[in-house]
Amino acid sequence: MRDQDILVFIEVKHRTTTRYGHPLEMVNAQKRRRLIRAATLYIAHHRVSSPCRFDILAITGTPPALEFQWEKAAFDAY
């Protein structure tokens, strides 16, 4: 996805309840490393030169009562 001139990588996490943690908490250090690695490969393969960011879309609940929380720039690639 693009947000003006920024390439945005989005991780979507869903949990029916937050009993065992909020979906944002599920994107741990290991998952972030994997996302960064995938983004690096994508950027290299497609020769992208624009800046990028990592967002997380956290969804809780069941249809039709879903709650969405979009964390822009949720983490950095450094």
DRENDO-1510 file (C-alpha; in Angstrom, 1 decimal, always signed):
<recs>
REC; n; res; u; v; w
REC; 1; MET; +0.0; +0.0; +0.0 .
REC; 2; ARG; +1.2; +3.5; -0.5 .
REC; 3; ASP; +0.5; +6.6; +1.7 .
REC; 4; GLN; +1.5; +9.4; -0.6 .
REC; 5; ASP; +5.2; +8.7; -1.4 .
REC; 6; ILE; +5.7; +6.1; +1.5 .
REC; 7; LEU; +5.5; +2.4; +0.9 .
REC; 8; VAL; +3.5; +0.8; +3.7 .
REC; 9; PHE; +3.8; -2.8; +4.9 .
REC; 10; ILE; +0.8; -3.8; +7.0 .
REC; 11; GLU; +0.6; -6.7; +9.4 .
REC; 12; VAL; -3.0; -7.6; +10.2 .
REC; 13; LYS; -3.7; -9.5; +13.4 .
REC; 14; HIS; -7.1; -10.6; +14.7 .
REC; 15; ARG; -8.2; -12.0; +18.0 .
REC; 16; THR; -11.8; -12.8; +19.0 .
REC; 17; THR; -11.0; -11.7; +22.6 .
REC; 18; THR; -8.1; -10.1; +24.4 .
REC; 19; ARG; -8.1; -12.8; +27.0 .
REC; 20; TYR; -4.7; -14.0; +25.9 .
REC; 21; GLY; -3.4; -10.6; +24.8 .
REC; 22; HIS; -4.2; -7.8; +22.4 .
REC; 23; PRO; -3.4; -8.4; +18.7 .
REC; 24; LEU; -0.8; -5.7; +18.9 .
REC; 25; GLU; +1.1; -7.7; +21.4 .
REC; 26; MET; +1.3; -10.6; +19.0 .
REC; 27; VAL; +3.8; -8.8; +16.8 .
REC; 28; ASN; +6.8; -9.6; +18.9 .
REC; 29; ALA; +10.5; -9.1; +18.1 .
REC; 30; GLN; +10.8; -12.3; +16.1 .
REC; 31; LYS; +7.8; -11.4; +14.0 .
REC; 32; ARG; +9.1; -7.9; +13.4 .
REC; 33; ARG; +12.4; -9.4; +12.2 .
REC; 34; ARG; +10.5; -11.6; +9.7 .
REC; 35; LEU; +8.5; -8.6; +8.4 .
REC; 36; ILE; +11.6; -6.5; +8.0 .
REC; 37; ARG; +13.3; -9.4; +6.1 .
REC; 38; ALA; +10.3; -9.8; +3.8 .
REC; 39; ALA; +10.2; -6.0; +3.2 .
REC; 40; THR; +13.9; -5.9; +2.5 .
REC; 41; LEU; +13.5; -8.7; -0.1 .
REC; 42; TYR; +10.5; -7.0; -1.7 .
REC; 43; ILE; +12.3; -3.7; -1.9 .
REC; 44; ALA; +15.3; -5.3; -3.5 .
REC; 45; HIS; +13.3; -7.4; -6.0 .
REC; 46; HIS; +11.1; -4.4; -7.1 .
REC; 47; ARG; +13.9; -1.9; -6.9 .
REC; 48; VAL; +11.9; +0.4; -4.7 .
REC; 49; SER; +13.7; +3.6; -3.6 .
REC; 50; SER; +10.9; +5.4; -1.7 .
REC; 51; PRO; +10.8; +5.4; +2.1 .
REC; 52; CYS; +8.8; +2.7; +3.9 .
REC; 53; ARG; +7.0; +2.2; +7.2 .
REC; 54; PHE; +5.5; -0.7; +9.1 .
REC; 55; ASP; +1.9; -0.5; +10.3 .
REC; 56; ILE; -0.1; -3.0; +12.3 .
REC; 57; LEU; -3.9; -3.4; +12.0 .
REC; 58; ALA; -5.3; -5.0; +15.1 .
REC; 59; ILE; -8.8; -6.4; +15.0 .
REC; 60; THR; -10.7; -7.7; +18.0 .
REC; 61; GLY; -14.2; -9.2; +18.3 .
REC; 62; THR; -16.5; -11.2; +16.0 .
REC; 63; PRO; -18.6; -10.0; +13.1 .
REC; 64; PRO; -20.5; -7.7; +13.1 .
REC; 65; ALA; -19.0; -6.3; +16.3 .
REC; 66; LEU; -15.4; -5.8; +15.2 .
REC; 67; GLU; -13.1; -3.2; +16.6 .
REC; 68; PHE; -10.2; -1.9; +14.5 .
REC; 69; GLN; -7.0; -0.2; +15.8 .
REC; 70; TRP; -4.5; +0.9; +13.1 .
REC; 71; GLU; -1.0; +1.7; +14.5 .
REC; 72; LYS; +0.9; +3.7; +11.9 .
REC; 73; ALA; +4.7; +3.4; +12.1 .
REC; 74; ALA; +4.3; +0.7; +14.7 .
REC; 75; PHE; +8.0; -0.1; +14.6 .
REC; 76; ASP; +11.2; +0.8; +12.8 .
REC; 77; ALA; +13.5; -1.4; +10.7 .
REC; 78; TYR; +16.6; -0.6; +12.6 .
</recs>
